[in-house]
């Protein structure tokens, strides 16, 4: 019942949370004890010749593939110009804007990214795609030329 309710609510919450204003969206604060994730590339404020955007990540959290429920581990989820899900809610997969890196990899390339300013958020979530608590998240903004 709980999984069915989450499955129904996630699309509505994702739409309701999206404002399109990449400057005003709040990103949760993290606590040092949970580990860290860092967006290595693109760098904060960088200018990239598009339309392809290569993303490289680094994390102190042990990465495990989707489905692995080992405590205090997880895998990357990348949000391109999309807002984070609510705490405790599984991260949805939205082609072109929310990517699950369920293979525990640390690199990804977005194709056909439009010119202009963009926001990239990375969050580590557990084996069933629920963000770790406390949040393990990083955010950068960059420009595609």
N, C-alpha and C positions, 0 to 999 in steps of 0.2 A: 504494500500500500504506500509506504513512504517513498520507494523508488518511483512508483507511478506518479505520485504527486510532484516529485522533483522533475520528472521528465516532462510533465505538463507545464510547470511553472518556468523552467529555464528559458524557453523561447520568449515568453512574455517579459521576464525580467531583463533579458538581454536587450530587447527592443526598448523597454522603458528606461533603461539606464543610459542608452546612447543619446548624446546631445549633439555630437558633431563638433563641439568646441573643445579642441585638444588642449587648450590652456587651462580650463577651469576644473577638470575632473580631479578629484582627490584620489591619492594612492595611499593605501594603508601604511602606517609606520611598522617597522620591524623591530624585533628585540634581538640583541646580539646572540642569545643562546640558541636560536633556531638555525643559525648558519646564514650564509649569504649567497646571492646570485648577482653576477655582474654582467652587464652588456658590454663586451669588449669592443665590438664593432657592430653598428656604426657608433662612433663616439658622440657624446653630448655636443650638440651645436654644429656637427659636421655638415659639410656640403658634399653630396654624392652625385656622380654622373649616373643617371638611371638609364633605363627603367628598372634594372635589376638591383636589388638591395641584399647584400650578403650580411647575415647575422652570425656573430660568433659570441658564445656565452662561456662564462666560467662560474663554477659553484663550489662552495665548501660542503654542500649537502651531497651525500652519496647518491649518485643517480642509479635508478633501477627502471627497467621497462614497465610500461603500463601493465597492470594486473598484479605486479609484485607488491605485496602488502607488508613488507618489512618496515617496522616502525622507524620514523625519522629519516625516511628516504623518499625519493620521488623522481619526477621527470619534469622537463621544461614545458611551459605553455607560453606561446608568443602571441601578444595582442598588437596588431597593427591598426592604429586609429580606432580602436575599440576599447570599451570600458571593461574593467574587471567585473567579474561576477560577485555576488554577495558572499560574505563569509559563510563557509559551510556548504555552499552550493557547488556541485561539480561544474567544471569549466566546459562550456559547449565547444563544438568544433564548427567553425564558420569559414568556409573556403575563402581564401584571400584576406581574411582579417584575424581569425583566431586559429592558431595551429597547435596541435598536440604533437609533441616530440616523444611519442610513446616508446620509441626505440632507445631512449636514454642518450641520444646524441646531443651535441653541443653546437652544431652549425645548421643553418638553414638559409635558403635564398628565396626571397619574394620576387616574382617576375611581374612585369608590367605595372610598377608602382608609378602613379601619376606625379608630375612635377609639382613642387610646392612643399610646404611644411608637413611633417608627419610626426606622430608619437608612437614609440615602441615601448611596450611594457612586457616584462618577462616575470612569470610567477612559477614557483615550483609547487606542484601538486602531487598528492599521493597516487597509489596504484589505481584508484577509482576516480581520479581527476579532481579531487577536492583539495583546494589550496591548503598547504601546511599551516598550522597554527602554532606560534605566531607566524604571520605572513613572511615569506621569503620572496622578495620582489625587488625589481629595479626598473627604472624608467629613463628613457632619453628622448629628446626631440632632435630632429635632423631635417635637412632640406634636400630634396631631389631636384637636380637641374635637368 
